[in-house]
Amino acid sequence: MNVLNEILAHNKQFVENKGYESFQSDKFPQKKMVIISCMDTRLVELLPKAMNFGNGDVKIIKTAGAVVSHPFGSVMRSIMIAIYSLGAEEVYVVGHHDCGMAAVSVDDVVEAMKKRDVSPDTMTILENAGIDLNVWLRGFKDVSESVENSVNVIRNHPLIPADVKIHGLVIHPTTGKLDVVVDGNA
């Protein structure tokens, strides 16, 4: 059985057994928070437990490295919707130690693309469209600095209300220990 069929078989039982009932909530974050977190698999359950939130408490946006790289990209759009439409009052950027984005090599990623049959013509089209893969795919050297940069992109955005607190944290992916990089209350 392939993975999709396994998921669908499980889902059928989940729905029939009303497994969803323990997750029922509304769309508004009860703790009025939006969290930008890394997509790292180690954080899926650890982050909510370490920060004391459960289903329905917060809005979570996952990106590679918890990076907010473009002031008018989809991450910022999601933050805006969380604030203006869903009542979020605080934003937390939560990076983590031992992040894969700290070790990402743009050259290696581009080489992997080529091995997966992304054509040289496609690369040329991207370059001609002004997309610099060296900028778009780059990682970071220091997670705290990266978190601070993302906090600054959010904090300095012209559409972010002054009363919204923007915090930056770094979590340890094994212990869940949180370190404050930027205290939005200060």
N, C-alpha and C positions, 0 to 999 in steps of 0.2 A: 504494500500500500504506500502511495507517495504521501509526502507531508501534507499537501492540501487535503487529500482525502481523510487523513488522520485528524486534521483540524475540524473538518466538516462532521465527521463521525462523533468526535468529542462534543462539538457544538450542539448537535442534535440532542444528545443526552443532557447537556447542560441546560438547554432550554426546556426540554421535557420535564426535568427534575427541578425546575425553577431555581437553578443555581444563581441566577441573577438577583434574586430577592435581597441578598445580603449586601448588594452593591448599589441599591437604589438611592438616588439622590437627585437634586436638580442641577441645572447648569451653572448656578452661581457659586463661586468658591466661598465656602463658609468662613474660612480664615482670611478672606479678602486678599489673597496673595497669588502672585504669578511667579513661577520658578523657571529659570532657564538653566537646564542641566545638560550634562554630557549624555550621549546615547550609550555610554559604556554599560555592558551587560551586568557588571558588578553592582551598579547603582539601582537597578530596577526595583528591588525590594529594600535594599539598605538605606537609600536616601530618604524615603518616606518614614521609615522607622527612626532613623537618626535625627530627623527634623520634627518628629511627632505629628505627622499628618496622615490622614487616611483618605479613603475614597470620598470625593465630594468636598474636601477641605480646600484644595488649591488647584490652580491651573498649572500644568507642566508643559513646557516647550523643550523638546530634546533636539540638540544639535551636536555635531562633531566638536568636542572640546568645550561645550557651553559657550561658544563664541557668537557674539553679535557683531557681524562684520560689515553690515551695510545699513545705514540709517533709514533706508526706505525699502528694505527687503522684507521677506515674509515673516521673519522673526519679529521685527519691529511692528509689522502690521498685527501680528497675533498679540503682542504686548498692548498695543493700542485698543484692540477689541476687548481684551481682558479688563483694561482700566475703564474705558468709556461705556462699554455695553454690559459688562458682567460684574462690575463693582470692585475690582481689585484696587487696593490702596497701597500695596507694597510690592516691590519687585526684588527678587533674589537671583543673582547670578551665582551658580554653584559649580565651580570647576573641581577637578580632583587630581590628587597626586598620581603619578604613573599613568598619565593620560597618553593615549596613542597619538594625539595631535602634536605632542611634544617631540615625537620621533618621526613624524611624517616627512617623507622625502618627495617633493614634487616630481623630481626626475623618475623616481620609482613608480609613482602613481601613473605618470604619463606613459612610461614603458609598459605597465600592466594594461593600460587602455589599448595600446598598440597590439599587444599580444591577444587581446580580446576582440580584435578586428575593428577598432576605431581607425578609420582611414586617415592618411595624411591630408586628404582633401578636407575632411571634417576639421582637423586641427587648423588648417589654413583659414577656413571659413570663420572659426572662432576668433583667431587672431585678427582677421579683417573686420570683425564685428566689435573689436576693442576689448575682447575678453582675454586678459592676461592670466593664463593658468598658473604662472608663478605667484601671482597675488591671490587668485581665487582659491587655490588649493593649499596654500602655505599653512604650516602649523605655527607653533610658538616654542620658545625656549624655556620660558618661566611661567608656570601656571598662575601664580599670584599676579604677575604683570598682565597676563592675558585677561584674567577676571577684572582687574582694574580697568583695562582698556574697554572691555564690554560694558562695564558700569558707566564709564564716561560717555560711550556712544548713546546709551539710554538717557543718562542724566542730562546731557547737553542737547537732546533732541528738542526741536522747537515745539513739538506737539505734546510733550510730557508735562503734565501739570506740576507746578512747584511743590504741591503738598504730597506728592507721591514719593515715598521713601525708596531709594535704590540702594540695595546692599550687595556686597560681594563676599563670598565665602569659598573656602577650599575644603573639601571633604577627603578623608583618607579612605580609599576604596576597600580596605580590609576591616578597619575598626569602626569606621563611621565618625571619627572625631572631626569636628568642625573647627576651622580657624577663620577668624574674621579678617578679611582683607580691606573691606570698605564698610564702615558703619554708617548707614544712611540716616541714623538718628543724630549724628554729630553735626 
